[in-house]
Amino acid sequence: QLVESGGGSVQPGESLRLSCVVSGFFIKYNTIKWYRQAPGQERELVASISPYGKNIIYADSVKGRFTISSDNAKDTVSLQMNVLKPEDTAVYYCYVRLAYEDYWGQGTQVTVSS
């Protein structure tokens, strides 16, 4: 199970921190990804972190603004989002692939608007 939290409504330039708390498996053995989906658009990869944070990937659109991190003791993956832009408005989802199956959280809404 994956449970996201931390979404909200902010103004451009502000920050938010999303959290994904997992249960039923250990993040230290799995790659966890954050995706987002804006209205009328396809779901897109935002950031990915491999076990123990060895490999981290960001979408070009968020590089330098977003930071993904993991806390193995809490089985939590976070996404720190700084300098938010209106185009970052979307539902953000946590994702993991386990035993050839895809698991998604319920999503958390992020709205950036002046």
DSSP file (Angstrom, degrees, kcal/mol; ACC not computed):
  #  RESIDUE AA STRUCTURE BP1 BP2  ACC     N-H-->O    O-->H-N    N-H-->O    O-->H-N    TCO  KAPPA ALPHA  PHI   PSI    X-CA   Y-CA   Z-CA
    1    1 A Q              0   0    0      0, 0.0    22,-2.0     0, 0.0     2,-0.4   0.000 360.0 360.0 360.0 141.9    0.0    0.0    0.0
    2    2 A L  E     -A   22   0A   0    102,-0.3   104,-0.5    20,-0.2     2,-0.5  -0.995 360.0-170.9-127.2 132.1    1.2    3.5   -0.8
    3    3 A V  E     -A   21   0A   0     18,-2.2    18,-2.6    -2,-0.4     2,-0.2  -0.965   6.6-160.2-128.8 116.5   -0.3    6.6    0.9
    4    4 A E  E     +A   20   0A   0     -2,-0.5     2,-0.3    16,-0.2    16,-0.2  -0.605  16.8 162.7 -92.2 154.4    0.5   10.1   -0.3
    5    5 A S  E     +A   19   0A   0     14,-1.8    14,-2.5    -2,-0.2   103,-0.1  -0.964  38.5  71.8-156.1 168.2    0.1   13.3    1.6
    6    6 A G        +     0   0    0     -2,-0.3    11,-0.4     1,-0.3   102,-0.0   0.361  59.2 135.5 105.2  -4.3    1.3   16.9    1.6
    7    7 A G        +     0   0    0     12,-0.1     2,-0.3     9,-0.1    -1,-0.3  -0.156  20.7 129.7 -69.6 171.4   -0.6   18.3   -1.4
    8    8 A G  E     -d  110   0B   0    101,-0.9   103,-2.8   100,-0.1     2,-0.5  -0.986  55.6 -65.2 169.9-170.7   -2.3   21.6   -1.3
    9    9 A S  E     +d  111   0B   0     -2,-0.3     2,-0.3   101,-0.2   103,-0.2  -0.936  52.9 160.8-111.2 125.8   -2.8   25.0   -2.9
   10   10 A V  E     -d  112   0B   0    101,-2.8   103,-2.5    -2,-0.5     3,-0.1  -0.865  36.8-106.5-136.3 169.3    0.1   27.4   -3.1
   11   11 A Q    >   -     0   0    0     -2,-0.3     3,-2.1   101,-0.2    73,-0.2  -0.621  53.4 -78.1 -93.4 158.0    1.1   30.5   -5.0
   12   12 A P  T 3  S+     0   0    0      0, 0.0    73,-0.2     0, 0.0    -1,-0.1  -0.259 119.0  28.1 -54.4 138.9    3.9   30.4   -7.7
   13   13 A G  T 3  S+     0   0    0     71,-3.1    70,-0.6     1,-0.3    72,-0.1   0.209  97.6 113.1  93.3 -15.2    7.3   30.4   -6.2
   14   14 A E    <   -     0   0    0     -3,-2.1    70,-2.5    70,-0.2    -1,-0.3  -0.212  59.2-122.3 -84.3 179.2    6.2   28.6   -3.0
   15   15 A S        -     0   0    0     67,-0.2     2,-0.3    68,-0.2    67,-0.2  -0.849  20.4-176.1-125.0 156.6    7.1   25.1   -1.8
   16   16 A L  E     - B   0  81A   0     65,-2.3    65,-3.4    -2,-0.3     2,-0.5  -0.979  14.9-146.7-143.4 153.7    5.4   21.9   -0.8
   17   17 A R  E     - B   0  80A   0    -11,-0.4     2,-0.3    -2,-0.3    63,-0.2  -0.969  14.3-161.6-125.5 117.1    6.7   18.6    0.5
   18   18 A L  E     - B   0  79A   0     61,-2.7    61,-2.5    -2,-0.5     2,-0.4  -0.709   4.9-160.3 -94.4 146.3    4.9   15.4   -0.5
   19   19 A S  E     -AB   5  78A   0    -14,-2.5   -14,-1.8    -2,-0.3     2,-0.5  -0.966   9.6-163.5-126.9 145.7    5.3   12.2    1.4
   20   20 A C  E     -AB   4  77A   0     57,-2.1    57,-2.3    -2,-0.4     2,-0.5  -0.949   9.3-166.9-127.7 108.9    4.6    8.6    0.3
   21   21 A V  E     -AB   3  76A   0    -18,-2.6   -18,-2.2    -2,-0.5     2,-0.3  -0.845  11.4-161.1 -98.1 128.6    4.3    6.2    3.2
   22   22 A V  E     -A    2   0A   0     53,-2.5     2,-0.3    -2,-0.5   -20,-0.2  -0.743  11.5-176.4-111.3 156.7    4.4    2.5    2.2
   23   23 A S        +     0   0    0    -22,-2.0     3,-0.1    -2,-0.3    52,-0.0  -0.988  62.9  40.4-146.0 151.4    3.4   -0.7    3.8
   24   24 A G  S    S+     0   0    0     -2,-0.3     2,-0.3     1,-0.1   -22,-0.1   0.336 114.5  38.5  92.8  -7.3    3.7   -4.3    2.9
   25   25 A F  S    S-     0   0    0    -24,-0.2     2,-0.5    50,-0.1    -1,-0.1  -0.958  84.2-103.9-160.1 172.5    7.1   -4.0    1.4
   26   26 A F    >   -     0   0    0     -2,-0.3     3,-1.4     1,-0.1     4,-0.2  -0.908  11.7-150.8-111.9 129.4   10.4   -2.2    2.1
   27   27 A I  G >  S+     0   0    0     -2,-0.5     3,-1.5     1,-0.3    25,-0.2   0.772  92.2  72.8 -67.5 -23.6   11.5    0.8    0.1
   28   28 A K  G 3  S+     0   0    0      1,-0.3    -1,-0.3    44,-0.2    44,-0.1   0.669 103.0  41.8 -68.3 -12.4   15.1    0.0    0.6
   29   29 A Y  G <  S+     0   0    0     -3,-1.4     2,-0.3    22,-0.1    -1,-0.3   0.395 113.4  59.1-108.7   2.2   14.7   -2.9   -1.8
   30   30 A N  S <  S-     0   0    0     -3,-1.5     2,-0.5    -4,-0.2    22,-0.1  -0.927  76.6-115.8-136.7 153.7   12.6   -1.2   -4.4
   31   31 A T        -     0   0    0     -2,-0.3    66,-0.5    66,-0.2     2,-0.4  -0.774  32.5-161.2 -85.7 126.7   12.6    1.7   -6.8
   32   32 A I  E     -FE  49  96B   0     17,-2.3    17,-2.5    -2,-0.5     2,-0.4  -0.901   6.8-166.2-111.7 138.7    9.9    4.2   -5.9
   33   33 A K  E     -FE  48  95B   0     62,-2.5    62,-2.4    -2,-0.4     2,-0.5  -0.918  15.8-144.7-126.0 149.6    8.6    6.8   -8.4
   34   34 A W  E     +FE  47  94B   0     13,-3.0    12,-3.2    -2,-0.4    13,-1.6  -0.964  23.9 178.6-108.8 128.4    6.5    9.9   -8.3
   35   35 A Y  E     -FE  45  93B   0     58,-2.9    58,-2.9    -2,-0.5     2,-0.3  -0.798   9.2-158.4-117.4 164.7    4.3   10.6  -11.2
   36   36 A R  E     -FE  44  92B   0      8,-2.3     8,-3.0    -2,-0.3     2,-0.4  -0.991   4.6-162.0-142.6 154.4    1.8   13.4  -11.9
   37   37 A Q  E     - E   0  91B   0     54,-2.1    54,-2.4    -2,-0.3     6,-0.2  -0.953   5.3-161.7-140.3 118.7   -1.2   13.9  -14.0
   38   38 A A    >   -     0   0    0      4,-0.4     3,-2.3    -2,-0.4    52,-0.1  -0.609  46.2 -75.6 -91.6 157.1   -2.7   17.2  -15.0
   39   39 A P  T 3  S+     0   0    0      0, 0.0    -1,-0.1     0, 0.0     3,-0.1  -0.280 118.3   5.5 -55.3 129.4   -6.3   17.5  -16.3
   40   40 A G  T 3  S+     0   0    0      1,-0.3     2,-0.3    -3,-0.1    -3,-0.0   0.520 113.2 101.9  76.4   5.5   -6.5   16.2  -19.9
   41   41 A Q  S <  S-     0   0    0     -3,-2.3    -1,-0.3     1,-0.0     2,-0.1  -0.804  75.2-101.6-120.5 162.1   -2.9   15.1  -20.0
   42   42 A E        -     0   0    0     -2,-0.3    -4,-0.4     1,-0.1     2,-0.2  -0.412  46.4 -93.7 -76.6 156.0   -1.1   11.8  -19.7
   43   43 A R        -     0   0    0     -6,-0.2     2,-0.4    -2,-0.1    -6,-0.2  -0.510  48.8-163.6 -68.6 135.3    0.5   10.7  -16.5
   44   44 A E  E     -F   36   0B   0     -8,-3.0    -8,-2.3    -2,-0.2     2,-0.3  -0.935  22.3-108.9-127.5 148.5    4.2   11.6  -16.5
   45   45 A L  E     +F   35   0B   0     -2,-0.4   -10,-0.3   -10,-0.2     3,-0.1  -0.557  32.4 174.4 -72.9 131.8    7.2   10.6  -14.5
   46   46 A V  E     -     0   0B   0    -12,-3.2    13,-2.5     1,-0.4     2,-0.3   0.810  62.1 -16.9-101.8 -49.5    8.4   13.3  -12.1
   47   47 A A  E     -FG  34  58B   0    -13,-1.6   -13,-3.0    11,-0.2    -1,-0.4  -0.991  53.0-159.8-159.8 155.8   11.2   11.6  -10.2
   48   48 A S  E     -FG  33  57B   0      9,-2.2     9,-2.2    -2,-0.3     2,-0.4  -0.997   1.3-167.1-143.2 142.4   12.5    8.2   -9.3
   49   49 A I  E     -FG  32  56B   0    -17,-2.5   -17,-2.3    -2,-0.3     7,-0.2  -0.992  12.1-149.4-135.0 128.2   14.7    6.9   -6.5
   50   50 A S    >   -     0   0    0      5,-2.3     3,-2.5    -2,-0.4   -19,-0.1  -0.336  48.8 -55.8 -87.7 172.1   16.4    3.4   -6.5
   51   51 A P  G >  S+     0   0    0      0, 0.0     3,-1.4     0, 0.0    -1,-0.2  -0.198 127.5   4.0 -50.6 133.1   17.2    1.3   -3.4
   52   52 A Y  G 3  S-     0   0    0      1,-0.3   -24,-0.1   -25,-0.2    -2,-0.1   0.636 121.3 -82.5  62.8  16.7   19.4    3.3   -1.0
   53   53 A G  G <  S+     0   0    0     -3,-2.5    -1,-0.3     2,-0.1     3,-0.1   0.734  88.7 140.3  68.7  22.4   19.1    6.3   -3.2
   54   54 A K    <   +     0   0    0     -3,-1.4     2,-0.5     1,-0.2    -2,-0.1   0.877  69.3  32.4 -69.2 -36.3   21.9    5.1   -5.5
   55   55 A N        +     0   0    0     -4,-0.2    -5,-2.3     2,-0.0     2,-0.4  -0.981  68.8 179.5-126.6 125.0   20.1    6.2   -8.7
   56   56 A I  E     -G   49   0B   0     -2,-0.5     2,-0.4    -7,-0.2    -7,-0.2  -0.981   4.0-172.1-125.9 134.7   17.9    9.3   -8.8
   57   57 A I  E     -G   48   0B   0     -9,-2.2    -9,-2.2    -2,-0.4     2,-0.4  -0.968   0.4-171.1-127.8 140.8   16.2   10.5  -11.9
   58   58 A Y  E     -G   47   0B   0     -2,-0.4   -11,-0.2   -11,-0.2     2,-0.2  -0.963  29.2-111.6-127.9 147.9   14.2   13.7  -12.5
   59   59 A A    >>  -     0   0    0    -13,-2.5     3,-1.7    -2,-0.4     4,-1.0  -0.496  34.2-117.8 -67.1 147.5   12.1   15.0  -15.3
   60   60 A D  T 34 S+     0   0    0      1,-0.3     3,-0.4     2,-0.2    -1,-0.1   0.849 112.2  63.2 -56.8 -34.2   13.7   17.9  -17.1
   61   61 A S  T 34 S+     0   0    0      1,-0.2    -1,-0.3     3,-0.0   -15,-0.1   0.674 112.1  33.7 -69.1 -16.4   10.8   20.1  -16.2
   62   62 A V  T X> S+     0   0    0     -3,-1.7     3,-2.3   -16,-0.2     4,-2.3   0.460  82.3 128.5-118.1  -3.6   11.6   19.7  -12.4
   63   63 A K  T 3< S+     0   0    0     -4,-1.0     4,-0.1    -3,-0.4    -3,-0.0  -0.275  80.3  15.6 -57.1 134.8   15.4   19.5  -12.3
   64   64 A G  T 34 S+     0   0    0      2,-0.4    -1,-0.3     1,-0.1     3,-0.1   0.282 126.0  59.2  85.6 -12.2   16.9   21.9   -9.9
   65   65 A R  T <4 S+     0   0    0     -3,-2.3    17,-2.1     1,-0.2     2,-0.3   0.697  97.5  53.7-115.5 -34.8   13.5   22.6   -8.2
   66   66 A F  E  <  -C   81   0A   0     -4,-2.3    -2,-0.4    15,-0.2     2,-0.4  -0.792  59.2-167.0-107.5 147.0   12.4   19.2   -6.9
   67   67 A T  E     -C   80   0A   0     13,-2.4    13,-3.1    -2,-0.3     2,-0.4  -0.985   5.3-157.8-135.1 124.6   14.3   16.8   -4.7
   68   68 A I  E     +C   79   0A   0     -2,-0.4     2,-0.3    11,-0.2    11,-0.2  -0.808  20.9 166.5 -99.1 141.7   13.3   13.1   -4.1
   69   69 A S  E     -C   78   0A   0      9,-2.1     9,-2.7    -2,-0.4     2,-0.4  -0.968  21.0-143.1-149.5 162.5   14.6   11.4   -0.9
   70   70 A S  E     -C   77   0A   0     -2,-0.3     2,-0.5     7,-0.2     7,-0.2  -0.969   6.1-159.2-133.2 148.2   13.9    8.3    1.0
   71   71 A D  E >>> -C   76   0A   0      5,-2.9     5,-1.7    -2,-0.4     4,-0.9  -0.906   7.8-171.5-124.1  99.5   13.9    7.3    4.7
   72   72 A N  T 345S+     0   0    0     -2,-0.5     3,-0.3     1,-0.3   -44,-0.2   0.837  83.7  58.9 -63.7 -32.8   14.3    3.6    5.0
   73   73 A A  T 345S+     0   0    0      1,-0.2    -1,-0.3     2,-0.1    -2,-0.0   0.836 117.8  31.8 -65.9 -30.9   13.6    3.6    8.7
   74   74 A K  T <45S-     0   0    0     -3,-0.7    -1,-0.2     2,-0.2   -52,-0.2   0.421 102.7-128.5-103.7  -1.2   10.1    5.1    8.1
   75   75 A D  T  <5 +     0   0    0     -4,-0.9   -53,-2.5    -3,-0.3     2,-0.4   0.948  63.7 138.5  48.1  52.7    9.5    3.5    4.7
   76   76 A T  E   < -BC  21  71A   0     -5,-1.7    -5,-2.9   -55,-0.2     2,-0.5  -0.989  42.7-161.7-131.6 135.3    8.8    6.9    3.4
   77   77 A V  E     -BC  20  70A   0    -57,-2.3   -57,-2.1    -2,-0.4     2,-0.3  -0.972  17.3-162.7-114.8 131.7    9.7    8.6    0.1
   78   78 A S  E     -BC  19  69A   0     -9,-2.7    -9,-2.1    -2,-0.5     2,-0.4  -0.796  14.6-156.2-115.3 155.5    9.4   12.4    0.0
   79   79 A L  E     -BC  18  68A   0    -61,-2.5   -61,-2.7    -2,-0.3     2,-0.6  -0.920   9.9-160.0-131.2 105.5    9.3   14.9   -2.8
   80   80 A Q  E     -BC  17  67A   0    -13,-3.1   -13,-2.4    -2,-0.4     2,-0.6  -0.769  10.9-166.0 -86.0 122.0   10.4   18.4   -1.9
   81   81 A M  E     +BC  16  66A   0    -65,-3.4   -65,-2.3    -2,-0.6     3,-0.3  -0.933  10.0 176.8-117.5 113.9    9.0   20.8   -4.4
   82   82 A N        +     0   0    0    -17,-2.1   -67,-0.2    -2,-0.6   -68,-0.2  -0.719  59.7  20.5-112.3 163.2   10.5   24.3   -4.5
   83   83 A V  S    S-     0   0    0    -70,-0.6    -1,-0.2    -2,-0.3   -68,-0.2   0.920  84.9-157.2  46.5  54.4    9.8   27.3   -6.8
   84   84 A L        -     0   0    0    -70,-2.5   -71,-3.1    -3,-0.3   -70,-0.2  -0.291   8.1-158.3 -66.1 145.9    6.5   25.8   -7.8
   85   85 A K    >   -     0   0    0    -73,-0.2     3,-2.1    -3,-0.1     4,-0.2  -0.821  31.7-109.0-120.3 158.4    5.0   26.9  -11.1
   86   86 A P  G >  S+     0   0    0      0, 0.0     3,-1.8     0, 0.0    26,-0.4   0.852 117.8  62.9 -56.0 -33.5    1.4   26.9  -12.4
   87   87 A E  G 3  S+     0   0    0      1,-0.3   -49,-0.0   -49,-0.0    -3,-0.0   0.566  89.0  69.4 -71.7  -6.2    2.4   24.1  -14.8
   88   88 A D  G <  S+     0   0    0     -3,-2.1    -1,-0.3    24,-0.1     2,-0.2   0.517  70.8 120.8 -83.6  -5.4    3.2   21.9  -11.8
   89   89 A T    <   +     0   0    0     -3,-1.8     2,-0.3    -4,-0.2    22,-0.2  -0.423  41.2 104.2 -62.4 123.3   -0.5   21.7  -11.0
   90   90 A A  E    S- H   0 110B   0     20,-1.9    20,-2.8    -2,-0.2     2,-0.5  -0.971  76.3 -80.2-178.2 172.1   -1.5   18.1  -11.1
   91   91 A V  E     -EH  37 109B   0    -54,-2.4   -54,-2.1    -2,-0.3     2,-0.5  -0.876  47.1-145.6 -91.1 129.3   -2.4   15.1   -9.0
   92   92 A Y  E     -EH  36 108B   0     16,-2.9    16,-1.9    -2,-0.5     2,-0.4  -0.840  16.0-167.4-103.8 131.7    0.8   13.5   -7.8
   93   93 A Y  E     -E   35   0B   0    -58,-2.9   -58,-2.9    -2,-0.5     2,-0.4  -0.905  16.7-139.8-122.1 145.1    1.0    9.7   -7.4
   94   94 A C  E     -E   34   0B   0     -2,-0.4    11,-2.1   -60,-0.2     2,-0.3  -0.809  29.2-172.3 -96.9 143.5    3.5    7.4   -5.7
   95   95 A Y  E     +EI  33 104B   0    -62,-2.4   -62,-2.5    -2,-0.4     2,-0.3  -0.989  16.9 172.6-143.5 144.9    4.3    4.2   -7.6
   96   96 A V  E     -EI  32 103B   0      7,-2.1     7,-2.6    -2,-0.3     2,-0.6  -0.987  22.4-141.7-147.4 147.0    6.1    1.0   -7.2
   97   97 A R  E     + I   0 102B   0    -66,-0.5     2,-0.4    -2,-0.3     5,-0.2  -0.952  25.5 178.0-109.3 121.1    6.4   -2.2   -9.3
   98   98 A L  E >   - I   0 101B   0      3,-2.6     3,-2.0    -2,-0.6    -2,-0.1  -0.987  65.3 -15.2-127.1 127.7    6.5   -5.4   -7.3
   99   99 A A  T 3  S-     0   0    0     -2,-0.4    -1,-0.2     1,-0.3     3,-0.1   0.897 128.5 -52.0  48.7  47.4    6.6   -8.9   -8.7
  100  100 A Y  T 3  S+     0   0    0      1,-0.2     2,-0.4    -3,-0.1    -1,-0.3   0.651 117.3 111.7  65.7  17.7    5.7   -7.6  -12.1
  101  101 A E  E <   -I   98   0B   0     -3,-2.0    -3,-2.6     2,-0.0     2,-0.4  -0.944  63.5-128.7-121.9 147.7    2.6   -5.8  -10.8
  102  102 A D  E     -I   97   0B   0     -2,-0.4     2,-0.4    -5,-0.2    -5,-0.2  -0.766  20.6-168.8 -96.1 135.2    2.0   -2.0  -10.7
  103  103 A Y  E     -I   96   0B   0     -7,-2.6    -7,-2.1    -2,-0.4     2,-0.3  -0.988   5.2-175.0-126.5 133.1    0.9   -0.4   -7.4
  104  104 A W  E     -I   95   0B   0     -2,-0.4  -102,-0.3    -9,-0.2    -9,-0.2  -0.912  20.2-129.1-124.4 148.8   -0.3    3.2   -7.2
  105  105 A G        -     0   0    0    -11,-2.1  -102,-0.2    -2,-0.3     3,-0.1  -0.271  37.2-101.8 -80.9-178.2   -1.2    5.4   -4.3
  106  106 A Q        -     0   0    0   -104,-0.5  -103,-0.1     1,-0.1   -13,-0.1   0.637  62.9-120.4 -83.2 -14.0   -4.5    7.3   -4.3
  107  107 A G        -     0   0    0    -13,-0.1     2,-0.4     1,-0.1   -14,-0.2   0.088  13.8-123.6  93.6 154.3   -2.8   10.6   -5.3
  108  108 A T  E     - H   0  92B   0    -16,-1.9   -16,-2.9  -103,-0.1     2,-0.3  -0.996  24.7-122.3-138.1 132.9   -2.6   14.0   -3.7
  109  109 A Q  E     - H   0  91B   0     -2,-0.4  -101,-0.9   -18,-0.2     2,-0.5  -0.551  22.4-171.3 -81.4 131.7   -3.6   17.2   -5.5
  110  110 A V  E     -dH   8  90B   0    -20,-2.8   -20,-1.9    -2,-0.3     2,-0.5  -0.991   5.0-176.3-119.8 124.6   -1.1   20.1   -6.0
  111  111 A T  E     -d    9   0B   0   -103,-2.8  -101,-2.8    -2,-0.5     2,-0.6  -0.983   6.9-171.7-125.5 124.6   -2.5   23.4   -7.2
  112  112 A V  E     +d   10   0B   0     -2,-0.5     2,-0.3   -26,-0.4  -101,-0.2  -0.953  28.0 138.9-117.8 113.6   -0.2   26.3   -8.0
  113  113 A S              0   0    0   -103,-2.5    -2,-0.1    -2,-0.6   -28,-0.0  -0.996 360.0 360.0-156.4 145.3   -2.1   29.5   -8.8
  114  114 A S              0   0    0     -2,-0.3  -103,-0.1  -103,-0.2    -1,-0.1   0.420 360.0 360.0 -93.4 360.0   -1.9   33.2   -8.1
